Amino acid sequence: MTDEITVRENTAAQTYDALIADRVVGAIVYEDTDSRRVFTSTIVEPEFRGRGIGSELVRIALDDIRAKGVTLTNRCTFTADYIAAHPEYADLIDPAHPGLPRRRH
């Protein structure tokens, strides 16, 4: 991927936004419940798909969850696939409220 991606949390909208040249090209939608963050979906604009934006967005969002010391309830299939491919993030899943079952590649 050649374009520079910036990811920022938009707490008012409850999203992590992926930006290229100040344009939002992707987002993870989340909700907060107790000490958990719940990912509901990951969206990348069609013309930007296949360029690694979704993966970078999920990686940065998961790193943010780790830094905040909260757990993740995941309801997003894209994030489930990402965690299956990057098991170093599996410990973020809340054991009592995991969301989607772990997916396998």
Secondary structure as the mmCIF struct_conf table of DSSP 4:
data_model
#
loop_
_struct_conf.conf_type_id
_struct_conf.id
_struct_conf.beg_label_comp_id
_struct_conf.beg_label_asym_id
_struct_conf.beg_label_seq_id
_struct_conf.end_label_comp_id
_struct_conf.end_label_asym_id
_struct_conf.end_label_seq_id
BEND BEND1 ASP A 3 ASP A 3
HELX_LH_PP_P HELX_LH_PP_P1 GLU A 4 ILE A 5
STRN STRN1 THR A 6 ASN A 10
TURN_TY1_P TURN_TY1_P1 THR A 11 GLN A 14
STRN STRN2 THR A 15 ILE A 20
TURN_TY1_P TURN_TY1_P2 ALA A 21 ASP A 22
STRN STRN3 ARG A 23 THR A 33
TURN_TY1_P TURN_TY1_P3 ASP A 34 SER A 35
STRN STRN4 ARG A 36 VAL A 44
HELX_RH_3T_P HELX_RH_3T_P1 PRO A 46 PHE A 48
TURN_TY1_P TURN_TY1_P4 ARG A 49 GLY A 50
BEND BEND2 ARG A 51 GLY A 52
HELX_RH_AL_P HELX_RH_AL_P1 ILE A 53 LYS A 68
TURN_TY1_P TURN_TY1_P5 GLY A 69 GLY A 69
STRN STRN5 THR A 71 ASN A 74
HELX_RH_AL_P HELX_RH_AL_P2 THR A 77 ALA A 85
HELX_RH_3T_P HELX_RH_3T_P2 PRO A 87 LEU A 92
STRN STRN6 ILE A 93 ILE A 93
BEND BEND3 PRO A 95 HIS A 97
STRN STRN7 GLY A 99 GLY A 99
BEND BEND4 LEU A 100 LEU A 100
HELX_LH_PP_P HELX_LH_PP_P2 PRO A 101 ARG A 103
#
